[in-house]
Amino acid sequence: MASTSDPPAATSASITTARPPARRETLILALGLAVWLAATIGLRPLLLPDEGRYAGVAWEMLQGSPDVPRLDGLPFFHKPPLLYWLDLGAMRLFGVHAFAARLGPALLGFGLAWALFLHLRRWHGPALARTGLVVLATSPLFFIGAQYVNHDIGVAACITAAVLAIVRAVDDPARTDRRWLVAGWALCGLGVLAKGLIGIVLPAFVIGPWLLAQGRWRQTLALLHPLGLLAFAAVVLPWTGAMQRRYPGFFDYFIVEQHFRRFTGSDFNNHMPFWFFVVVLPALMLPWSGWLVALRRTLPLAPAQLGLYLWWIAAIVGFFSLPASKLVGYVMPALAPMAALIALVLQARGTPWRRVGAASALLCLGLVGLLAWKDGASHRELARTLAARMQPGERVAFIDAYYYDLPFYARLRQPAQVVSDWTSPDIALHDNWRKELADAARFSPDRGAATLWNWSRLPQLDCATPRVWIVAAQPLHARLAAALPGLSLVRTVRGVELLSAPGRACAVGP
């Protein structure tokens, strides 16, 4: 990183003063980026578990209360609501299908890429900005992340935009532009609504040390301007405060359990070695990342500019390397500085990059085609059969599993009963669907008791309903048939059965 004797990152001498491209060219770039991100988002089924889970939450919010995320009718506070709000808005406008479910991530990906483009154009000129935009847009990690229904691209977009807004606020070492500072704080607030506290922690972790390394401690302190703090609070507190008032244990669960315990704990899935992201980030930006080997020899940058990009990458990779649990999408906030460095190297070397861009674009499209062809464990076809046959007033039950995408594809308007061993003390020890539903039931015990059924209640599934529709893995068929008279098989897809049983009048116990 730059030493304290380095010049400031963005004095008037360090910023390219070339005129920005014409409005027509900018509009063409924006439209091209939008088409590139949106053209393929409806071509494949929802992947499990993430896409099915989060699209299903947005679907439930669309039918009920748009302020409370719900999973199977239960308050679901694993993640905050920004993605869900975007997706339920898209579903309301365009209908309930995969395209609408992925439009939120695509919009957030557009925001990330466009924030980088505007920054590069201001610091390095329009030609470099175009190169950087192409590098980012055709990097596989970015392209797939921008059409994958989870929260990673959203927080990456908010963190990137927040960092770049604050960088603009401190361009002049002699003063801090309060307008951009307030914008940066508001974007940090959106980052919190995108995925939690990292929306504010990571921008601070990038900007603070970068300024201090240049000896700009007064500007570092100026970042805490009351107007900025007020903007942050105005974005974050309405939703979080409302949830705490409605569900008194919300702050403890959302902040302590879902942030600090997940960061420090070892009982979550996807354990990876410390160096995981050091390999994953450049690997998923191939073929572009291959040019980074020439970084030291060919990059004519002011030390503070280079320091920003390098420290930004190091801060993100280092932060997410500490927990034992690591998922690929966590490192997305480092995409923008990686793309900036690659574009700068390409420009400095005079590399003809358009063929590489075309090859990288084909690689991205090939990956989408592969995901569409190999749709994994999708329950779309089973859900369509259920939706075609199910009548009003009939009940749906899931047996010893939660089929995340089935409520979305079947357009279920009532929660499904989920039969499993809900008294097991092991539920809290495993990061899976049982823990998600059990955690959600803590915020609504009565609804949880009506939804989460123990095995002892299995014979009551066909009580007080015209018909019960059951989704279960094939090995459970015999056990279900013994408990439910008249059970019949409707369809089997990939070892998962859709069964039905006629309803009957009987006493329904707890």
N, C-alpha and C positions, 0 to 999 in steps of 0.2 A: 504494500500500500504506500501511498505517497507520504513523504516526510513532511514535517511541519514547515519546511522551507519551500515546499512546492508552491507554485502559483495556484490561485483559486481555480476551481473547475470551470467556471463559466463566466469569466470576465468578458467585456466586450471584445477584447482581442482574441479570445479563444473560441468565440462562436462565429461560424461562417456567416458572412453577411450577404451571401447571394440571395437574390429575390426568390421567394417561394414559387413553386410551380404554379401554372395558371389554374384557375378554378376548374376548368374543364378537365384537365389532367388529374387533379385531385379527386374530382367526382368519379372519373373512370376508375381510378385505383380503388376508391371506396366501394363502388358497385362490383368491381371484379373480386375484391376480397369477400364481399357479402355472398356473391354467387358461389365462389369457391368453397366457403364454409357451409352453405345451406344446401347445395345441390345433392349431396349424398346422405343427408341425415335421416331420410325416411326409408332407406333401402334395406335395412336389416332389422330383425326382431330385437327387442330389449334383451341385453345380456344380464345374466344373474350372477350374484345377487343385487349388485348396486343399482343397475338401471331399473330393474323391476321394482325394487324397494322405493326408490326416490320418485319414480313416475307414479307409483301407486299412492304415495303420500300426497303428491300434487292433485291426483284424481280425487282423493277423499276430501281435500280442502276445497276443491271446486264444488263438490256437492253440499258441503256443510259450511263450517266456519273458516274463512280464509286466513284467520290470524293464528290458529292452532294447528300445527302439523299433527297428523294422526296416522297411525299404522294399525289397520284392522279396528278402527274406531277408537283407539286408545291414544292419549297424548304422547307424542314421539319427539323427545327433545335431544336426541343424539346430535342433531345439527340444527342451526338456525334457518330462517325461512326464505332467504333471498332467492335461491334457486326455485323453490316451490312457487313463490309468487310469480316469477317469470313464466314458469311452465303452466300454471293454472290460467294465467292470462292468455298464453298461446293456445291452450285447449279451448278456452272460451271463444276465441276468435276463429280457430281453424278446425276444431273438432278434436276428438280424443283418439290419437294415434301416435305412432313413434315419431313422426315429423314434428308434431307439436311438443312432445316430451323432450325432444332434443333441441328445440329452438332456443330455449334458455341458455344452455351451454354455448350454442353457436353465437348468440348475441354477446355473451360475456367474452368469448374468444375474440370476437370482432373488437370489443373494447380494449382488450389487452394489446392486440396488434396495432390498432390505430393510435393508442397512446405512445407506443414505441415509435411509430412512424413520425408523429408530430415532434417528438423529442429529437430524433435523429435529424430531421429536417432543420430544426432550430440550431442544434449543436454542430452538425457536420455537413449540411447542405442537402438539396433535393435528390441528387443522384445517389448518395449514400443511403438516404431514407428509403428510396425505392428498393435498393439492394437488400437492406435490412428487413423490409417488409416481406420480400420474396423468401428470404432465408427462413424467417420465422414461420410464415404461412405454409411452407412446404416441408417443415421439419415434422417427422412422424409423431413425436410426442405432443406437439401443439395441435396438429391436425386431428388426430384421434381424440385428444383430450377435449377439443372444442365440439365434438359430437358424441360425447359420452356423458350420460346423465348421472353425474355426481357433483360434489361441491368443490373439487380441486381447481377446475379452470376458473370458477368464480372468485375464489380467494386469490388466485394468482393474478387475475385481472385487476382486482381492487388493490392488491399490494403494489403491483407494477405502476398503476396509475397514481397511487398515493406517493410512492417514492419519486416519480418523475415530476409530479406537481410541486412537491417540497423542494426538489432540486431547482426547479424554476424559481421558487420563492427566494432561494438564497443565491441566485446567479450573481448578484452584485454583493461582494463581501462587505460593502459599507452599509447596506440596508437589507431588510427582509420585506419582500412583497407580501403584505398581509392577505391580499386576495387569493394568491396561490397557496399560501399557508393554510388559510381556512378551507380552500378546496381540498388540500391534502388531508387535513383532519377529517373532513366529511367523507372522503374516500376510505380512510381508515375505519370510519364507522360502518360504511358499507361492507368492508372486509370482515368486520365482526359479525355482521348479519349474513355474510356469505359462509363463514366457517368457524367463527369464534375468535378468541383472543389473539390468535396469530395475526389477525387483520390489523392490529395495532402494534403488537410486539415486534414483528419482522420489519415493518418500515422503520421503526425506531432503531432496531439493531443494524439496519443498513445505513441510515442517514447520520445518526449520532456519532459513531466512531469515525465515519468518513470526514465529517466536519472537524472533529477534535484532532484528527491526524494532521490537519492543515493549520492547526492553531486557531481555529475560528470558534472559540468557546463562547463568545458573546452571541453569535448566531445560533449556536447550539441551545443556549438558554432561551433565546427569542422564540424557539420553536414552541415553547410552552405558553404562548400568548393566550390570554383568556378567551379571545374570540375563536381561536382554534379549538380549545377545549369545549367551548359552548357548542360549536358546530358538531363535534364528535358526539357530545351528549344528546343533541337534538336528533341525531340519526339513530343512536343505539337505544336510548332509554325508553322511548314509547313502547316498543315491542317487549323488551326484556322486563321493563317495569310492569307492564300489563300481565305478563306471564307469571311473575312473582306474586302479584296480588291475587291472581286466580288460582295459582298452584304454589302454595307457600314453600315447598321444597325445591322450587325451580333453580334458584341461584346455586344452592349446594350441589345439585345434580349437574347442571350445565357447566358451571365453572370449576368446581373442585373435582368432581368425578370424571367428567368428560374432557377436562383439560389436564389438570395436574396429575391425576392418577393414570390417565392414558399415556402421558409423556414419560412418567417415571416408572410405570408398572412393567411387569414382564409376563402378564397373564393374558396378553392380547395376541391376535393372529399375526401371521406374516413376519416372523422373526427373520432378520437378515443381518449379515455381518456389518461392521462399522463402515467399511469402504463401499457399500452397496451403491450409493448415489454417485460416488466418484466415477463409477463405471457406467451406471445407467444413463446419466445425463448426456454425456457425449455419444454414447451408443445409440440413443434414440433421437439424436440430431444428425445422424449420418444421412447422406454423405457430406453434409456441410461441415461438421465438426472436424473433419480431417485437415482442414486448413489451419486449425489452431496451432499446429506444430510450428508454424512460421510466425507465431505471434510476436515473440521477442525480437526477431530480426527485422521485421518489416513494418512495424506499426508506429507511425509518426503521430503520437498523441501527447497532449499536455499531461504531465504526471498525475494531476488530480483527476482528470477525465479517465485515464486508465485505472487509477485507483478506485474510482467509483464502480466501474464495471467488474474489476477483479474482486473487490471486497464484497460486492453484492452477491456474486456467485459463491464466494467462500462462506459468507454469512448464512445463506440459505442451505447450502450443502452441509455445512457444519452443524447447524441447528437441528436439521432432520436426521443427521447421522447419530445423534446421541441416544434416542429411544431405541429399544430393541425391536419394536414393531415398525416396519417400513413398507410403504406402498409407493409404487412408481409415481403416482400423481402428486405426491407431496412436494416434489422438487420443481414443479412447474413455475413457481415464482422466480426461478433462476433462468427461465427461457429468454426473457428480454435482454439481459446483459450478455448472454451467450450469443444471441443473434447479432447484437451490436458489434461485439468483438469480431465475429466471423465476417460481417460485412466490411468492417474496417480493414481486415487483413486482405480480403478480396480486392478492395479498391486500391490498397497500397501496392499490391503485387501486380495490378493490372490483369487479374485473372478473368478470362472469358467465362462467366459463370452461368450464362443462360442455358447451356446444355445440361449443366449440373442441376439447375432449377427444374428443367423438364424431367430429368431422370428422377429427381426427388419427388416431384408431383406425381409421377406414375407410381412410384413406390407407395405414396400415401393412398392413392386410389386402389392399388393392389391390396393393401392391408384392409381397406374397407370391404373390398370384394371378398377377401378371405373370411372376414367376420360375418358377412352376409351368407356365405356358403356354409360355413361351420357355425351354426347358430347355437351350439351348445345345448343347454337343457331347457330351451324355451318351452313354455306351456301355452303358446299362442293358439295352436290348433285345438288343444283340449278346451281352452277357454271359449273359443268360437262355438264349439259343439254345445257347451253349457249355455252360452248366451242364446243360442237358437232354440233350445228346448225348455229352458227354465221359465216358469210362470210366476206371476206376482204372488207373494205370500209364502213361497217355498224357501227352504233353508239350505245353506251351503256349509259344509264342514270339511276342514283339513285334518288329516290324521297323522300325528307325529311328525309334522313338517309344516312350514309356512311357505306357500307357493306365491312368492312376491308378485310376479307379473300377472297372475291369473285374475285378481280383482280388476286390474286395469283393462286387460283384454276382454274380460267377460262383462265389463261395466257393472260390477256388483255395487248395489246401492245400500247394502246392509253388511255389517261385519260378518265374517265367517266364524263359526265355532272352531276352535283349535284344540283338538284332543291330544293330550300328552301327559307326562308325569310332572305336574306343576308343583308338587311337594318336594321334589328332589333338592337336596342342599347343594348339588353340583351345578345348578343353573348359574349361580353367581360366578363360577370359576371359569366359564367358557364364553368367549366372545362370539356368540352366534344368535340365531333367530330366537331361541328360547329366552335368552337374556334380554334381547331387545323388547320382546313382548312383556316379559315379567317386569322389566324396568318401567315400561309404559303404564302397566297396571297399577304401579305405586301411586300414580297421579290421579287415578280414577278407579278405586277399589271395587265399587259396585259394578261398573261397566266391565272391569276385568273379570269379576266372578261370573258375569253373564257370557263372557266370550271365551275365556280359557278354562276348558273342561278337563278334569282328571279322567283317567281310564274308567273309573267306577261309573261314570255317567254315560259311557258309550251306548248302553241299551236305550237311553232316553233321546237319542238323536232324532228318531222318527216320531217323537211325541209332539202333539199340538201343531202340526204342520201338514199341508196337503202332500208334500213330498220332501225328502231330504236328498240333496246331491252331495256326494262324498268324493273327495280327491285324496288318493292314498297310493303309496308305493305297492307294487304287486305282492310282495311277501306278506302283506297284512290282510289279504283277501279272506283267508279262512277265518281269521279272528273276527273280522267284520261281519261275515255271513252268519256266524254263530250268534252274534248279538242282535242282529237286525233282520227280522223275518221279511222275506220278499225282496231281499237285496238282489240287484241285477247289474251286470256289467254293461256299460254303454259304449265306452271306447278306451283303448290303451294307446298311449304315445310314449315311447322311450321308457318303458317300465313304470309309468305312472298311469293309474287307472281313474277313470271317471265312472262312478257307480251311482245308482239311485235306489231308493227304497220308498214305498208308499207310506204316507203318514198314518198315524193312528191316535186315538184318544187315550191318554194315560196321564197319570199324575206325574208331574215334573218336579223332582226333588233337587236339592243343592248338590 
